[in-house]
Amino acid sequence: MSCNYAEGLSPYNHKGKLGLPEVFDEPAVVEGKVRKLAEWIKIAKHVVVHTGAGISTAAGIPDFRGPNGVWTLEEKGLKPNINISFDLAAPTLTHMGLTSLINSGHVKYIVSQNIDGLHLRSGLKRNFISELHGNMFVAKCSHCDREFIQKSSVPTVGQKEIGLDCLWVKAGGRSCRGKLHDNILDWEHNLPERDLEMADMHSSLADLSICLGTTLQIVPAGNLPLRAKKNNGKVVIVNLQPTKHHKKADLVIHTQVDKVVELLAQLLGLRITPFSNLLDPTYVLRHNDFNVKLNSRLVDWTIPVSSVSKLKKVISTLKSNSASKPPKPINRRKRRRTEQEDSSESEDEYDDFANGDFESFVKEEKNMPEEINVEADSSLLPLDLSASSRVKTEGTKVERDRREIGKMPRIETCVNAQKFSVVNLLDYKPPKL
């Protein structure tokens, strides 16, 4: 549960801006903005989505800085009234929608600050996500550094041992014999190297960054979406509260993320695959009836070195072919530095809300798109997802390399989500490190 997770962290005084009021756009305004977002997704080459706690509130998991967030109430000496167990929570429409957008090729990568494991349980594959702050359903070996999916949420936070040995079998038949610990970061822990590296590189490739349910207060995660600006790309923020970067965004949508994802799928002609327990590897591990020797508690969740190397090659090619100065690597400082500690960022962006001046804030938002008639605008009709419409015949090697990253076939109607079954668990072959 969010409360138990928060209570397990070390004391920390700088948790960012808490309890800022929520703002709701009118339905017609939301529809117009989402139509504009759909247009941008259609023409973008590399869409990266950044997710925060706000996408899981519909699952009954409280956020942290909202009006009824864990840390907002903690400051008042209170606890949330609703606080569902991580094990009982199910992926929301947004989680399933993002998995469908990944599988259809509209989104190339997801960078998440969430530790609730709902992206994993939605059937999303590991090579499409960086989990910068850890995952309650994953344990990591202290010796071989492999990560493994667990049957249920781990009992600890802060990278503590969970009482299990790593049973990974090396080449030659020898067991690793390392100790497993949770991979949940405490305030002063460094971010996981491979997750951060993949998030950094994908964010550098992005020409459209979409932020869902996050106030972007934690750095470096909160600054990654702005990498799209280096590519003359766009930044879109969907959040009920103001964010650290709302003045830098090209489009800000104030409504529930589920509404945006649902409408977006309709405009893109995409059917969102409904959640099924068979998509959830933790469920399969809990309910297996294997009659063969198999460590059914563990399924590999490690980012392969090959994925990192491949993306580095693309970045290197882009840098060598670009006349512009490449973006600087992100500052790999400890992850819990908030905007209160970040002197490089102005706090003026929050002033209108902090002072209760909502009218000034609304007037400053200049990104309401013009009204668009879907029937009259052919660009908003369902996409032609045939191969001929996706591949540019004149594409350069760089373009081909871009398409190779996270390459998945687009389909016109229903996304065939991957199902975890007894067969493919038995046939599972982990990536080489």
QUIJOQUI-V32996 format. One record per backbone hydrogen bond with DSSP energy under -0.5 kcal/mol. CO is the residue of the C=O (numbers start at 1). NH is the residue of the N-H. E is the energy in kcal/mol with one decimal. If there is no record, write none. Layout:
CO;NH;E
CO;NH;E
This chain:
1;5;-2.5
2;6;-2.8
3;7;-2.8
4;8;-1.4
5;9;-0.5
6;9;-1.0
13;15;-1.0
26;30;-2.6
27;31;-2.5
28;32;-2.0
29;33;-2.2
30;34;-2.6
31;35;-2.1
32;36;-1.7
33;37;-2.3
34;38;-2.6
35;39;-1.9
36;40;-2.0
37;41;-2.3
38;42;-1.9
39;43;-1.3
40;44;-1.3
46;207;-1.7
46;208;-1.1
47;108;-2.6
47;109;-1.2
48;210;-2.4
49;51;-0.5
49;111;-3.0
50;212;-3.1
51;113;-2.1
52;55;-1.8
53;56;-1.7
56;59;-1.4
56;61;-1.5
57;60;-1.7
60;62;-0.6
60;84;-1.5
63;70;-2.6
64;71;-1.1
64;72;-1.2
65;19;-1.9
65;20;-0.6
66;69;-2.1
69;73;-2.7
70;74;-2.1
71;75;-1.7
72;76;-0.5
73;76;-1.0
73;78;-3.1
74;77;-1.6
81;83;-0.5
85;88;-0.5
85;89;-1.5
92;96;-2.4
93;97;-2.7
94;98;-2.5
95;99;-1.9
96;100;-2.1
97;101;-2.3
98;102;-2.2
99;103;-2.6
100;104;-1.9
101;105;-0.5
101;106;-1.2
101;107;-1.8
102;105;-1.1
109;49;-2.4
110;112;-0.5
110;130;-2.2
111;51;-2.3
112;132;-2.1
112;133;-0.5
115;136;-2.7
117;121;-2.0
118;122;-0.7
119;122;-0.8
119;124;-1.4
120;123;-1.5
125;128;-1.6
126;129;-1.6
128;110;-1.9
130;112;-2.9
130;132;-0.8
131;134;-0.8
132;192;-0.5
133;185;-1.7
135;138;-1.7
136;154;-3.2
137;150;-2.9
138;183;-0.9
139;148;-3.1
140;181;-2.6
141;145;-1.0
146;141;-2.6
147;301;-3.6
148;139;-2.5
149;299;-0.7
160;182;-2.2
164;180;-2.8
165;167;-0.6
166;177;-1.4
168;170;-0.6
168;176;-2.5
170;173;-2.1
174;170;-4.0
178;166;-3.4
179;142;-2.6
180;162;-2.2
181;140;-3.4
184;158;-1.0
184;159;-0.5
186;189;-1.4
187;336;-1.0
189;335;-1.4
192;196;-2.7
193;197;-2.6
194;198;-2.7
195;199;-2.4
196;200;-2.7
197;201;-2.4
198;202;-2.6
199;203;-2.1
200;204;-1.7
201;205;-1.5
202;206;-1.2
207;234;-1.8
208;48;-2.3
209;211;-0.5
209;236;-3.0
210;50;-3.2
210;212;-0.5
211;213;-0.5
211;238;-3.1
212;52;-2.0
213;54;-2.8
215;244;-2.4
218;222;-3.4
219;337;-0.7
220;223;-1.5
220;224;-1.0
221;224;-0.7
221;225;-0.5
223;226;-1.0
224;227;-2.1
225;228;-1.5
226;229;-1.4
227;230;-1.3
227;231;-0.5
228;231;-1.2
228;233;-2.7
229;232;-1.7
234;209;-2.7
235;250;-2.6
235;251;-1.3
236;211;-3.3
237;239;-0.6
237;253;-3.1
238;213;-2.6
240;23;-2.8
243;246;-1.0
245;248;-1.2
245;249;-0.8
251;237;-2.6
252;254;-0.5
253;239;-1.7
253;255;-1.0
254;25;-3.2
256;260;-1.3
257;261;-2.6
258;262;-2.4
259;263;-2.2
260;264;-2.6
261;265;-2.3
262;266;-1.6
263;267;-2.3
264;268;-1.7
265;270;-3.1
266;269;-1.2
268;383;-0.5
270;272;-0.5
271;273;-0.5
271;415;-0.7
276;279;-1.9
276;280;-0.5
277;280;-1.2
278;420;-2.3
279;281;-0.7
280;283;-0.5
280;284;-1.9
281;285;-2.2
282;286;-1.6
283;287;-1.8
285;288;-0.5
292;294;-0.7
294;296;-2.1
295;298;-1.6
299;149;-3.3
302;304;-0.5
304;307;-0.6
304;308;-1.3
305;309;-2.7
306;310;-2.4
307;311;-1.8
308;312;-2.2
309;313;-1.9
310;314;-1.6
311;315;-2.5
312;316;-2.7
313;317;-2.3
314;318;-2.4
315;319;-2.4
316;320;-2.3
317;321;-1.6
318;322;-0.8
319;322;-0.6
330;332;-0.6
331;333;-1.4
334;337;-0.9
336;338;-0.6
337;219;-2.3
338;341;-1.4
338;342;-0.7
341;343;-1.1
342;345;-1.5
347;350;-1.7
348;351;-1.3
348;352;-0.5
350;354;-2.9
351;355;-2.2
352;357;-2.5
353;356;-1.5
356;358;-1.6
357;361;-1.3
358;362;-2.5
359;363;-2.2
360;364;-1.5
361;365;-0.8
362;365;-0.8
364;366;-0.8
367;369;-0.6
372;374;-0.8
373;377;-1.8
376;378;-0.8
377;380;-1.8
378;381;-1.4
383;385;-1.0
386;389;-0.8
386;390;-0.8
387;390;-0.9
387;391;-2.0
391;393;-0.6
392;395;-1.7
396;400;-2.3
397;401;-2.7
398;402;-2.4
399;403;-2.1
400;404;-1.5
401;405;-1.2
402;405;-0.6
404;406;-0.5
404;407;-1.6
413;271;-1.6
415;417;-1.2
419;421;-0.6
421;425;-1.9
422;426;-2.0
423;427;-2.0
425;428;-0.7
432;305;-0.6
432;306;-0.5
